[in-house]
Amino acid sequence: MSAMSAHNVPPETILSNAQIILEDEVVRGTLVLRDGKIAQIDTSGTAVTTAEDLGGGFVASGLIELHTDNLERHLEPRPGVHWPKGAAVLAHDAEMAGCGVTTVFDAMRVGSLSTGRGKYAPFARDLADYLLSFIRCDKLKIKHLIHLRAEICAHTLVDELAAFTDQDHVGIVSVMDHTPGQRQFRDFEKYKTYIMGKRGIDEAAFQTLVNVSIKARDEFGATNENAACAAAARLGAVMASHDDTTVGHVENSADRGMMLAEFPTTIEAARACRERGVAIMMGAPNLMRGESHSGNVSALELALQDLLDVISSDYVPAALLQSALILAKLWGDLPRAMRTVSTNPAIAAGLQDRGRIAIGQRADVLCYEPIGDMGVITRVISDGKIVA
């Protein structure tokens, strides 16, 4: 640990008069953090003179984000505007910390289209190098791991995956298929609106992109899917499916060892996930808006039918805590709701040392106060360090 980070880690932090959200209940008491771990949970009511009085505010486990496009958003804040990678990493890290996230899996697309108008180039390996350099010198506020989003509708996936090793902190490999006209983009007009707006391309470039994408999927799709599964095994990463739409999609994903389903697009797919024991993840923006921007199944509908396990902020980091509070009101169960952004993602990602407020867990916590239906974050502590 660097001298700077050591200076920022207090030997002990005591938070008293707090409503502490445990895995299955909320207790009033004092939380003691020591040497980067949760050391004590005291519900005796004994006053501690050296403690910080939270005045009845809530203390929750630090949020765990398994899938966020936020880093990519910082890389290209507007269509065609490319930001320096190092600056993007630092801005992303600060934003996630400020939103209560203490562990984030940074989503990076691998698999590119190398021909046609609207083509897009590889960037993940270079971006990962910037991220890893900041990790090595301990300059990031929170814990970062890499989530490789393997696009099988691509020309370059095999080579891009080969560039990553087991030293690269890859925790998740998701298998995506964004071929137009199916899965997330079954509604072709919504796909057209999304792509033309995001990429800033005209009608002719859009049609070229569609044609190139379909051809790439036909030629390389099976090979790319096999390569993604092999890479996950080689890297020791959890495998996730993406945008499963049919029961057949879920069956294929589960048979290949993908036990986390990112954003199933139909209730039939979500039910199939539940039957196969696959964790179901949905986006916080979908939950907060009450609908999918792509016209797919509503996260609220899945929540009402007990078909929701994990929430991801997706493309709005600040939505993660707020969506959990929506679920708490919907279910009438705050601990259950908070598990969707802490305990459940930790389990899905194979992280055993975080995701719960319990003795011996990492000192990853957030403090918030309820204001109406919202939660206002007042402090974020990651690995014992105050980061926001």
N, C-alpha and C positions, 0 to 999 in steps of 0.2 A: 504494500500500500504506500502511496506517495505521501510525502510530508503534508501536502495540502489536504488530501483526503483524511489523513489521520487527525488533522486539526479540526476537521468538520464533524468528526464522530464523537459525540459526548460520551463519557464513560457510562452514563446512566441517564435515561429520560423517564420521567414519571408523569403520567397523565391521570389525574384524579377527577372525581365527580363526573364520570363519563358513562354514557350508555354504550356498553361494549357489545358489539354484535359477534356472538360466537357462532359456531356452525349450526346449532339448533335452537338457540335462545338468545335473548338480549338481557344482559345483567348490568346493574348499576355498581360501579366500583372504580378501582384503580388498576392501571396497566403499567407494568414496569418493563422497560427495554434496557438490556445490558449487553455490551460487547456484540452488538449486531444481532441479538436474539431476543425473543420474547421470554422474559425471565420469571414474571409473576403476574397473576391475575387475582386481585384481592377484592372480595365482595363483602368484607367485614364491616365496612363503613368507617374504619379507623382513619382519622385525619393524618395526612402526611404533609409536614410543613414545607418540605423541599419540592413538592409536586406542583405541576401546573394545573390549576382548576379550570376544567373545560365547561363548567356551568351547566352540566347536563347535556352537552353536545355528544354526538355519536362518534364512535371509533370503530372502524371497519378494517378488515384485511385489505392490504394494497391490491389494486385491481390488476388482473392479468389479461392482457390483450393478445389473442392468438392470430388475428388477421386484421391488419390495418394497411390501407393504401396511403396513409398519411405521409410517409417518407417520399413516395413517388409524387405526391401532390406538391411537396416542397421542392422537388427536383424540377417540376414544370408548373410553376404557379399560374401561368396562363398558356393557352395553346401556342406552341412555338417558342416560348420563353424558357430557356434552359438555365437553371441556377447551378452555381458551383456545388459539387457533391459534398464537400466538407461542411460548407455553410448549411446545406440542407439537413445533414445529419444532426448538427448541433441544434438547429431550430426545432426539428422534429423531437429530439430528446427533451428539450425544455418544455415543449407543448404537452407531450405525453405526461411528464412529471406533474405539470400544473393541473392536469385533468385527473390525477389520482392514480395513474398507472405506475406500478413499480416493476413490472416485468412485461416486456413487449417483444413479440415475434414480428420483426420487420419484414413485411411482404415485399419480395423482389421477383419480378417476372423473369423467367428463363424460357427461351423459345421465341424466336423472332421470325418475321417474314422478310426475306432478303431481296424480293423483287416486287415490281409493280408500284404504282402511285399509292401513297399512303403506307408504304412499307415502314417498318420500325426496326431499330437496331438493338443488338445486345447491350446491356448496361450493368447487369447484376454483379459480375465479377469485380468490375472496377468500383462499384458502389460498396460492395462488401469489404473491399480493401480499406476504404476510408473509415467505415464503421469499425472494423477490427483494429485499426490503428488507434482510434480513440479509446477503445476498450483496453488495449494493452497499456496505454499510459494513464488509465483511470481518470478520464476526463468527462465521462458521461454521468448523468445524474441517476439513472435507473439501470436495471439489468436488461440487456439487449441480446436476443437470439435471432437467428435468421430463419425466415419462412420462404422457401423457394416455391414459387407458383409456377408449376411446370405446364406450359401451354403446349398441348399436343397438336394443335392446329398451327404448325410452325415448321420452318426449314432447319433451324439451327439447334434444336433442343439437345440432341445427343452430345454435341461438342460443348455446349454451355454447361451442362451438368457435369461433364468430365473435368471441368476446371475447378470444381469444389472438392475439398478433402475433409477428412474427419477432424481437422484442426480449425474449421471455419465456423463453429458454433451454429451449425444448421440443426434446428430442432424439429421442423415440420417441412414435409414436401407434399404439396397438394397437387392433384391431377386435374387440370382444367381443360375444358373444350369449349372455346368461344366461337366455334363455327357458326356463322349466321343462320338463323332459322330454327334453332333448337336450344334446349336447356334454358339458360337465362334469357336468351334472345329469341324465344319462340315467336314473339310478336315482332315481326320484321320492321314495322314502322317505328316502334319504340327503339329498336336497335339502330335504325337509320338516324333518328333524332339524336340519340346518345353519341354515336360515333362521329357524326358530322360536327356536332357541337364541341365534343372533347378534343377532336383532332384538328378542327379548323380546316376541313377539306371540303371540296365542292362535290357536286353530284357525280361527275365523271370519275374523280378519284375514289369516291365511295364505292362505286360499282366495280372498279378495278380491284379494290381491297376485298370486296365480297368474292369475286371470282378467284383471286389468288388464295384466299383463305380456304375456300371449299376444295380447291385443287390440292393444297398442302395437306389438308385433313385426309383426303382420299389416298394420297401417296405415302404419307409418313405417319398417320395417326396411330396405327397399331404398333409400329416400331417405337414411336415416342412414348406411348403409354408403358410399354415394357421397360424402356430406359428409365422412366421416372420411378417406377417401382424398384428397379435394381439400384438406382441411386439412393433412394431412401434407406434401403437395407445396408448399403455400403457406408452411408453417413451416420447410421444409427438414429435416423429421424422417424418421428411419427408420420404416418401417411394419412392424408385427408382426401376425400372426394370433394367435388365442387359442382354445385348446381344440379344435383341429381333430380331428375324430373319424373322418371317412371320407376316402377317396381324393379324392372330389369336393370336399370342403372344402379340401383341400390344393391341388388344381388351381386352384380359384377364388382362393385366397389368393395363390398364386404368380403367376397371370396378372395379378393386380392389383398386383404389385410387393412383396408381403409376403415378405421373404426371411429372416425370423426367426419361428419357430413357438414360441409360448409354450405349454408343457404339452400337447402332443398327447395325446389320451386313449386311443388304441389303438396297437398295434404296426403296424397297417396304415397308419395316418396317418403314423407316424414313418418307415416305409419309403418312403412316397411323398415325404416331405420330403427324404430322402436322395437319391432319384432326381432331384428337381428342384433340388438344390443349396441347399435351405433349411436354415439353421442350426436345430438342435433344442435347445430349452431345457427343462429339467425342474427341479422344485423340490427344494431340499435337504431339507426335512422328509420328502418322499416317499422320498428316497434313504436317509435315516437310519432311518426307520421300516420300510423295506422294502415299503411299500405306500402307495397313495393313500387319503386320507381320504374321497374321493368314490367309491371303488370302481373307479377307472380303472387304466390300465397302470402297472406298477411302474417307477420310474426305474432300479432295479437291473437289471431285465430288459432295458431299452433299453441300458444301459451294457455289459452282457454281449454284446450283439449289435452293438456299434459304432454305436449310434443315439443318441448323446448328445454334444453339443458344448459346451453352456453350462449352468452351474448357477446358479440364483437362490435366494436365501434365502427368498423368498416372504413368509412371515409369521414367520420365526424368524431374525433377523440372525446370531445366534451359530452357526447351522447351516452357514454358508457355508464357512468354513475346515474344519470337521470333516467335511463331506461330501466335500471334495476329498481329505482324508486317507483316507477310506473308499475312494474311487476309486483312490488310489495303491496301496492294499493289494490291491484287486480286480484292477487292471491290472498291478501290479508295475512301475509307471512313475510316479515322483513328478512329473517335469516335465510329462508329459502330463496328469496329474490337475490340476495347478495351472493349466494353460492353460485349463481349463474355468471358472475363476473370475478370470481375468486377461486373457490374450492373446485368447482366443476371444470373450468379450463385448466387448472393445475393438474387434475387427474387425467384429463384428456391428453395433455402434453407430457405426462410422465414426470411431473415435478412433485417431489415428495416433501420438500423443505419449505413450502410456502402455500398460500391460498387459504390459510385458516389462522385465526387468533388462538393459538395454543402454545403451551410451554415448549420451548425448544425450536419453534419455527423461526424463520428469518424475521427480523424486525422490520417488516414491510407493512405499514399501516397508513390509513388516511383518517383525518378528522373532518367532520362536516357538521353543519347546522342546517336544519330544515327551515326553509323560507317558503311558505305556501306548499306547492307541490314539488318544489325544487330542492336540491341539496347544494349548499354553498360550501365548497372545500376551504377549510381554514389552515390545514397543515398536511403535508405529505412527507412520510419518513420512509426511506428506502435503505435497507441493510443498516439501519440504525442512524443514517444521516438524514438531516432535515434538507429536503430538496425543493420544497415549495411551501 
